[in-house]
Amino acid sequence: MLQSLSDTGTANSCDSACQTSQRQALTQLFRAWDGPNWLRRSNWLAENESVCSWEGVHCCLGTEFAAGSGVVALPGADDEPCPAGATGVVALSLARNNMTGDLSAVPWAAFNSTLQVLDLYANALGGSSEAWAAAGLGGGGLAALRYVGLGGNRLSGGLGPFAALPSLLALLLHGNALSGPLPEELVRHPELRYLDIDNNRLSGTLPAAVFLAQTRSSSSNNGSSSGNGSSSSGGSSSRGGSSRGVHTLLLSGNLLNGTLPELPPGAVLTGELSYLDLANNSLSGPLPRYLPRLALSYLDASHNALSGPVAPLLRGAWSLTVLKLDGNVLSGTLPDMVAAKHLQSLDLSANRLVGTVPEVLGSLPYLSRLDLADNSGLEGRLPPGLGSSNDLETFDVTGTAMQSDVSGPAGLPAAVQLSNSTLDASDSPAQPACPLALLRGRTPVGLSPYYWQYVGCLCGPGYIANYTRGSSSNNSSNNNSSSSSSSAGPIVGMVCVPAPPGHGAAGPAVPWWGILLLVAGGLVAGVLGLLLLRRLVPSVVRYRTMLAKKMPPGFSQRNRGAVVTLVLTDVEGSTELWEWDTDLMAAAIDLHDHTLRSQMSKWYGYEVSGRPGREGGGG
């Protein structure tokens, strides 16, 4: 982070000739870089406007000026207006502005004494660094320039010309086509603190100066020095003999090769280098012995060809918070002691580590990410305390030989549980569907069913499980879907094979809760069916009766004839019976009428007339 660019936040004095020269240079810049097609160009080339009002042109630095790249924080010109005396151009902030053209097409000499910030990030500017140097960088040009943001353009050439900028504090050149070696004079620049050259075409080996302490009295000054050894460059001064050097160095995605440099006997290591990114190069050889003694907080050397043990680095690098060494050929075991007590992220995946995972990796209080995947030589169980700290967000040990000696959930760390309902199923029917391992019951982690011996894994309908068990004497296959006795050894493999005729599937095709839902649903459907039938039967009877009354007498659906039968009934002695017992006679008449009417309904008959009451009888 850049705290200040100058003591006053304004440029050195720029007289009328200087102002005229800068206006002409900006006009030429506008025309050479396709100004009419810029995304932001307010007030550019306005005759009655000062260049300080042209969009992206700043003649002072306020308190919160931020370069468009967003990588390095800078004081700025947005919060406070420029004072009346501010005339010279201090900053050009034209990032992401659809600018095209050659960087060397601008007379940069016009800004030699004033320009401190040049932010042209993410445009389409091309040209070579050597041509740019010829246009104004060489011979002490742009002496006040401290921040150069040219990332995401199309620059070519080498890095040497940038070392000639005497006050350079931050150089961002990522995503260009720069080539050649990393110059030692750039690394040893007395003012440079932030160097980003990611994703270019740098080649050669890494210079030893990256790791060596720089002192003002011994380093090349790039500006000039007075007789007593103090600096007179355009940048901020520092104490004579104090340790200097690059703080942040980003070199990923280049073509660097060879081993990390060996240092001469008695060499003094830099105390400034804190952030080092060497990922995606072609570096090889072992990790040097001095690496743990650097004050690195961030080290990324992933996807190279580094070899040798990693234990010395973990045992001695006390200041690390992030360590990424995945995609190398590192070997050996993990140490029982880790010096970096504030380690937050550790990625050692895709190497050749062997042995067990030490308990210390389960007790680091700030560890949020642990990746040991694809180290086939790692074995044994996970540290029981892994995940006990709420800071841990994820871990991955897939592609290893790690397995708990206790099968099922009981063999997992206390912070890891198996999902009850979600299964990780494969598209292949030969692969089982297994529960997910969840950290604190929420976050899936990289832990294969091999670790808990496939407990809870199911095969689909028509398939049964085929287990492979490990044993001290031999390996055997067991086609039984259930785990046999532990004496047969741990389960080390499971595949699903087609079930033979007459053989049930390996385990229930439907989980127990699914069967319970089916049974309950069947019972509910049966009850609803009975209730519906009870309501429908009377309606059917009434419908048949109504239909029969609409047909000719004697018409039958079973017998399409027209035979008519007349039925006359009489209760003999009904008068005396009514007088003898009225209630009993009334009940008998009701029985008589109900019997006749039920038969008439059955045979589609009609009740023509009746004589209810004391007379009795009907017809």
VOFISE-463383 format. One record per residue (C-alpha): residue in one letter; x negated, y, z negated. Coordinates in steps of 0.2 Angstrom, whole numbers, always signed. Layout:
<pts>
> A | X | Y | Z;
...
</pts>
This chain:
<pts>
> M | +0 | +0 | +0;
> L | -6 | +17 | +5;
> Q | -4 | +29 | -10;
> S | -9 | +45 | -1;
> L | -17 | +51 | +15;
> S | -23 | +68 | +11;
> D | -24 | +79 | -5;
> T | -11 | +91 | +2;
> G | +0 | +80 | +14;
> T | -4 | +92 | +28;
> A | -16 | +93 | +42;
> N | -32 | +103 | +42;
> S | -30 | +120 | +50;
> C | -25 | +120 | +68;
> D | -27 | +137 | +76;
> S | -18 | +143 | +92;
> A | -30 | +134 | +104;
> C | -28 | +118 | +94;
> Q | -9 | +120 | +94;
> T | -9 | +123 | +113;
> S | -20 | +108 | +116;
> Q | -9 | +97 | +106;
> R | +7 | +103 | +114;
> Q | -1 | +99 | +131;
> A | -7 | +82 | +125;
> L | +10 | +77 | +119;
> T | +18 | +83 | +135;
> Q | +6 | +72 | +145;
> L | +10 | +58 | +133;
> F | +29 | +60 | +136;
> R | +26 | +59 | +155;
> A | +13 | +45 | +155;
> W | +24 | +34 | +143;
> D | +40 | +35 | +153;
> G | +48 | +48 | +141;
> P | +65 | +50 | +149;
> N | +69 | +32 | +145;
> W | +64 | +33 | +127;
> L | +77 | +28 | +114;
> R | +73 | +43 | +103;
> R | +67 | +59 | +111;
> S | +76 | +74 | +103;
> N | +68 | +91 | +107;
> W | +54 | +84 | +117;
> L | +47 | +97 | +129;
> A | +59 | +110 | +123;
> E | +50 | +127 | +127;
> N | +56 | +136 | +112;
> E | +54 | +123 | +99;
> S | +38 | +119 | +89;
> V | +30 | +102 | +92;
> C | +33 | +99 | +74;
> S | +52 | +98 | +78;
> W | +50 | +85 | +92;
> E | +57 | +69 | +86;
> G | +44 | +57 | +79;
> V | +31 | +71 | +78;
> H | +26 | +76 | +60;
> C | +16 | +91 | +55;
> C | +16 | +86 | +36;
> L | +18 | +71 | +25;
> G | +32 | +71 | +12;
> T | +34 | +60 | -3;
> E | +42 | +45 | +6;
> F | +36 | +44 | +24;
> A | +38 | +26 | +30;
> A | +30 | +20 | +46;
> G | +41 | +11 | +58;
> S | +33 | -5 | +56;
> G | +39 | -7 | +38;
> V | +23 | -16 | +33;
> V | +13 | -3 | +24;
> A | +22 | +10 | +13;
> L | +16 | +28 | +17;
> P | +20 | +45 | +10;
> G | +31 | +54 | +23;
> A | +40 | +69 | +29;
> D | +58 | +65 | +27;
> D | +61 | +71 | +9;
> E | +52 | +88 | +9;
> P | +52 | +101 | +24;
> C | +35 | +105 | +31;
> P | +28 | +121 | +23;
> A | +27 | +137 | +34;
> G | +8 | +135 | +37;
> A | +9 | +117 | +44;
> T | +5 | +117 | +62;
> G | -6 | +103 | +67;
> V | +1 | +85 | +71;
> V | -2 | +74 | +56;
> A | +9 | +59 | +61;
> L | +16 | +51 | +77;
> S | +30 | +39 | +72;
> L | +38 | +32 | +88;
> A | +40 | +14 | +84;
> R | +53 | +3 | +93;
> N | +56 | +17 | +106;
> N | +55 | +8 | +123;
> M | +38 | +16 | +127;
> T | +28 | +9 | +142;
> G | +11 | +15 | +149;
> D | -7 | +14 | +145;
> L | -13 | +19 | +128;
> S | -29 | +28 | +136;
> A | -18 | +39 | +147;
> V | -17 | +52 | +133;
> P | -31 | +65 | +129;
> W | -32 | +59 | +110;
> A | -47 | +72 | +107;
> A | -33 | +85 | +105;
> F | -29 | +76 | +88;
> N | -46 | +73 | +82;
> S | -45 | +84 | +66;
> T | -27 | +82 | +61;
> L | -19 | +65 | +66;
> Q | -18 | +54 | +51;
> V | -4 | +42 | +55;
> L | -1 | +33 | +72;
> D | +14 | +22 | +72;
> L | +18 | +15 | +89;
> Y | +24 | -2 | +83;
> A | +35 | -14 | +95;
> N | +34 | -5 | +111;
> A | +26 | -10 | +128;
> L | +10 | +0 | +128;
> G | -5 | -8 | +137;
> G | -23 | -5 | +141;
> S | -39 | -10 | +133;
> S | -46 | -5 | +117;
> E | -62 | +0 | +126;
> A | -53 | +12 | +138;
> W | -44 | +20 | +123;
> A | -61 | +23 | +114;
> A | -67 | +31 | +130;
> A | -52 | +42 | +129;
> G | -55 | +49 | +112;
> L | -60 | +36 | +99;
> G | -79 | +36 | +102;
> G | -91 | +48 | +95;
> G | -82 | +51 | +79;
> G | -65 | +55 | +88;
> L | -49 | +54 | +77;
> A | -59 | +57 | +62;
> A | -44 | +59 | +51;
> L | -34 | +44 | +57;
> R | -30 | +32 | +43;
> Y | -15 | +22 | +48;
> V | -14 | +13 | +65;
> G | +1 | +3 | +69;
> L | +0 | -4 | +86;
> G | +7 | -21 | +83;
> G | +19 | -29 | +95;
> N | +12 | -21 | +111;
> R | +1 | -27 | +125;
> L | -16 | -21 | +121;
> S | -31 | -31 | +127;
> G | -50 | -30 | +124;
> G | -60 | -32 | +108;
> L | -59 | -25 | +90;
> G | -76 | -16 | +90;
> P | -69 | +1 | +95;
> F | -58 | +2 | +80;
> A | -72 | +1 | +68;
> A | -78 | +18 | +74;
> L | -63 | +26 | +66;
> P | -72 | +34 | +50;
> S | -56 | +36 | +39;
> L | -47 | +20 | +44;
> L | -37 | +13 | +29;
> A | -24 | +1 | +38;
> L | -25 | -7 | +55;
> L | -10 | -17 | +61;
> L | -13 | -25 | +78;
> H | -2 | -41 | +77;
> G | +6 | -48 | +92;
> N | -6 | -41 | +106;
> A | -18 | -49 | +117;
> L | -34 | -44 | +109;
> S | -49 | -56 | +111;
> G | -67 | -59 | +106;
> P | -74 | -62 | +88;
> L | -69 | -53 | +72;
> P | -83 | -39 | +71;
> E | -92 | -39 | +55;
> E | -93 | -20 | +55;
> L | -74 | -19 | +55;
> V | -73 | -31 | +40;
> R | -87 | -20 | +31;
> H | -78 | -4 | +35;
> P | -80 | +7 | +19;
> E | -62 | +13 | +20;
> L | -52 | -1 | +27;
> R | -40 | -10 | +15;
> Y | -27 | -18 | +26;
> L | -31 | -28 | +42;
> D | -17 | -37 | +52;
> I | -23 | -46 | +68;
> D | -10 | -60 | +68;
> N | -5 | -68 | +84;
> N | -19 | -62 | +96;
> R | -33 | -72 | +105;
> L | -48 | -69 | +93;
> S | -61 | -83 | +94;
> G | -77 | -88 | +86;
> T | -81 | -91 | +67;
> L | -75 | -81 | +52;
> P | -89 | -69 | +47;
> A | -96 | -71 | +29;
> A | -93 | -52 | +26;
> V | -75 | -56 | +23;
> F | -79 | -64 | +6;
> L | -94 | -53 | +1;
> A | -93 | -38 | -10;
> Q | -96 | -21 | -1;
> T | -104 | -6 | -10;
> R | -104 | +11 | -4;
> S | -122 | +12 | -5;
> S | -125 | -4 | +5;
> S | -111 | -4 | +18;
> S | -111 | +5 | +34;
> N | -103 | +21 | +32;
> N | -95 | +23 | +49;
> G | -94 | +42 | +46;
> S | -109 | +49 | +39;
> S | -118 | +50 | +22;
> S | -127 | +64 | +13;
> G | -144 | +62 | +6;
> N | -138 | +57 | -11;
> G | -128 | +43 | -4;
> S | -111 | +50 | -7;
> S | -98 | +49 | +8;
> S | -93 | +64 | +18;
> S | -81 | +54 | +29;
> G | -63 | +61 | +32;
> G | -56 | +48 | +20;
> S | -54 | +48 | +1;
> S | -70 | +47 | -8;
> S | -75 | +33 | -20;
> R | -88 | +31 | -33;
> G | -106 | +27 | -26;
> G | -110 | +9 | -28;
> S | -92 | +4 | -32;
> S | -85 | -12 | -25;
> R | -76 | -10 | -8;
> G | -68 | -21 | +4;
> V | -53 | -27 | +13;
> H | -38 | -31 | +2;
> T | -26 | -39 | +14;
> L | -33 | -49 | +29;
> L | -20 | -57 | +41;
> L | -28 | -68 | +55;
> S | -15 | -82 | +58;
> G | -11 | -87 | +76;
> N | -28 | -84 | +84;
> L | -41 | -96 | +91;
> L | -54 | -95 | +76;
> N | -64 | -111 | +75;
> G | -79 | -118 | +65;
> T | -80 | -120 | +46;
> L | -77 | -107 | +33;
> P | -94 | -98 | +31;
> E | -107 | -103 | +18;
> L | -114 | -88 | +8;
> P | -132 | -85 | +4;
> P | -139 | -89 | -13;
> G | -135 | -75 | -25;
> A | -122 | -67 | -15;
> V | -109 | -56 | -24;
> L | -91 | -61 | -20;
> T | -79 | -47 | -16;
> G | -66 | -43 | -29;
> E | -55 | -34 | -17;
> L | -48 | -48 | -6;
> S | -31 | -53 | -13;
> Y | -21 | -59 | +2;
> L | -29 | -70 | +15;
> D | -19 | -78 | +30;
> L | -29 | -90 | +41;
> A | -14 | -101 | +47;
> N | -13 | -108 | +64;
> N | -31 | -108 | +70;
> S | -44 | -121 | +73;
> L | -54 | -120 | +57;
> S | -62 | -136 | +51;
> G | -74 | -143 | +37;
> P | -71 | -143 | +18;
> L | -65 | -129 | +7;
> P | -80 | -119 | +1;
> R | -85 | -120 | -17;
> Y | -84 | -101 | -19;
> L | -66 | -101 | -14;
> P | -59 | -103 | -32;
> R | -70 | -89 | -38;
> L | -61 | -76 | -27;
> A | -47 | -66 | -34;
> L | -35 | -72 | -21;
> S | -16 | -71 | -25;
> Y | -11 | -77 | -8;
> L | -20 | -90 | +3;
> D | -13 | -98 | +18;
> A | -24 | -109 | +28;
> S | -11 | -121 | +35;
> H | -11 | -129 | +52;
> N | -30 | -130 | +54;
> A | -41 | -145 | +52;
> L | -48 | -142 | +35;
> S | -54 | -158 | +26;
> G | -61 | -163 | +9;
> P | -54 | -163 | -8;
> V | -41 | -149 | -14;
> A | -43 | -153 | -32;
> P | -58 | -141 | -35;
> L | -48 | -126 | -28;
> L | -32 | -130 | -39;
> R | -43 | -133 | -54;
> G | -52 | -116 | -53;
> A | -42 | -103 | -43;
> W | -34 | -94 | -58;
> S | -26 | -80 | -48;
> L | -16 | -89 | -35;
> T | +3 | -87 | -34;
> V | +5 | -94 | -16;
> L | -6 | -108 | -9;
> K | -2 | -115 | +8;
> L | -13 | -129 | +15;
> D | -1 | -139 | +24;
> G | -5 | -147 | +41;
> N | -23 | -151 | +37;
> V | -33 | -167 | +33;
> L | -36 | -163 | +15;
> S | -39 | -179 | +5;
> G | -42 | -185 | -13;
> T | -31 | -184 | -28;
> L | -22 | -170 | -37;
> P | -30 | -163 | -52;
> D | -23 | -165 | -70;
> M | -26 | -147 | -73;
> V | -21 | -132 | -63;
> A | -29 | -115 | -67;
> A | -16 | -104 | -58;
> K | -3 | -103 | -72;
> H | +7 | -90 | -62;
> L | +8 | -101 | -46;
> Q | +25 | -99 | -37;
> S | +23 | -109 | -21;
> L | +12 | -124 | -17;
> D | +13 | -132 | +0;
> L | +1 | -147 | +3;
> S | +12 | -157 | +15;
> A | +6 | -166 | +30;
> N | -12 | -170 | +23;
> R | -20 | -186 | +16;
> L | -18 | -185 | -2;
> V | -18 | -200 | -13;
> G | -14 | -205 | -31;
> T | +0 | -199 | -42;
> V | +8 | -182 | -45;
> P | +1 | -176 | -61;
> E | +12 | -170 | -76;
> V | +5 | -152 | -75;
> L | +15 | -149 | -58;
> G | +31 | -152 | -68;
> S | +27 | -139 | -81;
> L | +21 | -124 | -71;
> P | +34 | -111 | -78;
> Y | +34 | -100 | -62;
> L | +34 | -113 | -49;
> S | +48 | -111 | -36;
> R | +43 | -122 | -22;
> L | +33 | -138 | -21;
> D | +30 | -147 | -5;
> L | +20 | -163 | -5;
> A | +29 | -172 | +10;
> D | +20 | -183 | +22;
> N | +6 | -188 | +11;
> S | +8 | -207 | +13;
> G | -5 | -210 | +0;
> L | +5 | -202 | -14;
> E | +13 | -215 | -26;
> G | +21 | -217 | -43;
> R | +35 | -206 | -50;
> L | +39 | -188 | -51;
> P | +34 | -178 | -67;
> P | +49 | -180 | -79;
> G | +48 | -161 | -82;
> L | +50 | -156 | -64;
> G | +64 | -144 | -63;
> S | +65 | -140 | -81;
> S | +60 | -122 | -77;
> N | +75 | -113 | -69;
> D | +62 | -105 | -57;
> L | +60 | -121 | -47;
> E | +71 | -119 | -31;
> T | +66 | -134 | -21;
> F | +53 | -148 | -19;
> D | +50 | -161 | -6;
> V | +41 | -178 | -7;
> T | +48 | -187 | +8;
> G | +36 | -196 | +18;
> T | +26 | -202 | +3;
> A | +25 | -219 | -6;
> M | +32 | -212 | -22;
> Q | +45 | -223 | -31;
> S | +52 | -224 | -48;
> D | +50 | -240 | -57;
> V | +68 | -238 | -64;
> S | +81 | -239 | -50;
> G | +96 | -227 | -48;
> P | +99 | -211 | -57;
> A | +90 | -216 | -73;
> G | +73 | -215 | -63;
> L | +75 | -197 | -58;
> P | +69 | -182 | -67;
> A | +82 | -175 | -79;
> A | +85 | -160 | -68;
> V | +89 | -171 | -53;
> Q | +106 | -179 | -50;
> L | +113 | -190 | -36;
> S | +129 | -183 | -27;
> N | +145 | -192 | -32;
> S | +155 | -189 | -16;
> T | +143 | -182 | -2;
> L | +133 | -195 | +8;
> D | +119 | -192 | +19;
> A | +124 | -203 | +34;
> S | +114 | -206 | +50;
> D | +121 | -208 | +68;
> S | +114 | -225 | +69;
> P | +125 | -239 | +62;
> A | +109 | -248 | +56;
> Q | +105 | -234 | +44;
> P | +114 | -233 | +27;
> A | +123 | -218 | +21;
> C | +115 | -213 | +4;
> P | +119 | -200 | -9;
> L | +110 | -184 | -9;
> A | +97 | -179 | -22;
> L | +102 | -163 | -30;
> L | +92 | -151 | -41;
> R | +102 | -146 | -56;
> G | +117 | -154 | -47;
> R | +118 | -140 | -33;
> T | +103 | -139 | -22;
> P | +98 | -153 | -10;
> V | +79 | -158 | -12;
> G | +67 | -168 | -2;
> L | +69 | -185 | -10;
> S | +72 | -201 | +0;
> P | +83 | -215 | -6;
> Y | +67 | -226 | -6;
> Y | +62 | -216 | -23;
> W | +78 | -223 | -32;
> Q | +78 | -240 | -23;
> Y | +93 | -236 | -13;
> V | +106 | -237 | -27;
> G | +122 | -230 | -21;
> C | +118 | -233 | -2;
> L | +132 | -240 | +8;
> C | +134 | -248 | +25;
> G | +148 | -245 | +37;
> P | +163 | -257 | +41;
> G | +156 | -272 | +50;
> Y | +139 | -271 | +43;
> I | +130 | -278 | +28;
> A | +114 | -272 | +19;
> N | +98 | -281 | +21;
> Y | +86 | -276 | +7;
> T | +67 | -278 | +8;
> R | +59 | -281 | -9;
> G | +41 | -278 | -15;
> S | +33 | -291 | -25;
> S | +16 | -294 | -32;
> S | +15 | -311 | -23;
> N | +26 | -309 | -7;
> N | +39 | -298 | +1;
> S | +56 | -306 | +4;
> S | +72 | -301 | +13;
> N | +89 | -302 | +4;
> N | +105 | -301 | +13;
> N | +116 | -300 | -2;
> S | +124 | -283 | -3;
> S | +121 | -281 | -22;
> S | +104 | -279 | -30;
> S | +97 | -296 | -37;
> S | +87 | -297 | -53;
> S | +73 | -285 | -56;
> S | +61 | -300 | -56;
> A | +62 | -300 | -37;
> G | +53 | -283 | -37;
> P | +58 | -266 | -32;
> I | +68 | -263 | -17;
> V | +57 | -255 | -4;
> G | +68 | -255 | +11;
> M | +86 | -256 | +17;
> V | +94 | -258 | +34;
> C | +112 | -261 | +39;
> V | +114 | -277 | +50;
> P | +130 | -283 | +59;
> A | +140 | -294 | +47;
> P | +142 | -313 | +52;
> P | +159 | -319 | +56;
> G | +169 | -322 | +40;
> H | +157 | -312 | +29;
> G | +163 | -296 | +21;
> A | +155 | -279 | +23;
> A | +141 | -274 | +12;
> G | +150 | -266 | -2;
> P | +167 | -258 | +0;
> A | +170 | -249 | +16;
> V | +181 | -237 | +6;
> P | +175 | -230 | -11;
> W | +185 | -234 | -26;
> W | +194 | -218 | -27;
> G | +200 | -220 | -9;
> I | +207 | -237 | -13;
> L | +216 | -229 | -28;
> L | +223 | -215 | -17;
> L | +230 | -228 | -5;
> V | +238 | -238 | -19;
> A | +246 | -223 | -26;
> G | +252 | -217 | -9;
> G | +260 | -233 | -6;
> L | +270 | -233 | -22;
> V | +276 | -215 | -19;
> A | +281 | -220 | -1;
> G | +291 | -235 | -8;
> V | +300 | -225 | -21;
> L | +305 | -212 | -8;
> G | +311 | -226 | +4;
> L | +322 | -233 | -9;
> L | +330 | -216 | -14;
> L | +333 | -213 | +5;
> L | +341 | -230 | +7;
> R | +352 | -227 | -7;
> R | +358 | -211 | +0;
> L | +360 | -218 | +18;
> V | +370 | -234 | +14;
> P | +387 | -225 | +9;
> S | +385 | -214 | +24;
> V | +384 | -229 | +36;
> V | +399 | -237 | +29;
> R | +409 | -221 | +31;
> Y | +403 | -219 | +48;
> R | +408 | -237 | +53;
> T | +425 | -234 | +45;
> M | +428 | -218 | +55;
> L | +422 | -226 | +71;
> A | +434 | -241 | +69;
> K | +449 | -229 | +67;
> K | +445 | -222 | +84;
> M | +447 | -239 | +92;
> P | +463 | -248 | +97;
> P | +470 | -260 | +84;
> G | +462 | -276 | +84;
> F | +446 | -270 | +94;
> S | +430 | -279 | +88;
> Q | +412 | -275 | +92;
> R | +408 | -293 | +90;
> N | +423 | -299 | +100;
> R | +428 | -288 | +114;
> G | +446 | -295 | +114;
> A | +462 | -286 | +109;
> V | +470 | -298 | +96;
> V | +481 | -289 | +84;
> T | +484 | -297 | +67;
> L | +498 | -290 | +55;
> V | +496 | -294 | +37;
> L | +510 | -291 | +25;
> T | +508 | -293 | +6;
> D | +520 | -293 | -8;
> V | +519 | -295 | -27;
> E | +532 | -307 | -32;
> G | +542 | -302 | -47;
> S | +533 | -285 | -48;
> T | +548 | -276 | -56;
> E | +548 | -288 | -71;
> L | +529 | -287 | -72;
> W | +529 | -268 | -72;
> E | +542 | -268 | -87;
> W | +533 | -282 | -96;
> D | +515 | -273 | -96;
> T | +513 | -257 | -87;
> D | +494 | -256 | -89;
> L | +490 | -273 | -84;
> M | +501 | -272 | -69;
> A | +492 | -256 | -64;
> A | +475 | -264 | -65;
> A | +482 | -279 | -54;
> I | +489 | -267 | -41;
> D | +472 | -258 | -40;
> L | +463 | -275 | -38;
> H | +475 | -280 | -24;
> D | +473 | -263 | -15;
> H | +454 | -264 | -16;
> T | +453 | -282 | -10;
> L | +464 | -278 | +5;
> R | +455 | -262 | +10;
> S | +437 | -269 | +9;
> Q | +443 | -283 | +21;
> M | +451 | -270 | +33;
> S | +435 | -260 | +33;
> K | +425 | -276 | +37;
> W | +437 | -281 | +51;
> Y | +441 | -263 | +57;
> G | +459 | -264 | +51;
> Y | +472 | -251 | +48;
> E | +482 | -248 | +32;
> V | +498 | -243 | +40;
> S | +509 | -241 | +25;
> G | +510 | -245 | +7;
> R | +522 | -245 | -7;
> P | +511 | -241 | -22;
> G | +520 | -240 | -39;
> R | +533 | -250 | -48;
> E | +539 | -258 | -31;
> G | +522 | -265 | -27;
> G | +517 | -273 | -11;
> G | +510 | -265 | +5;
> G | +506 | -269 | +23;
</pts>
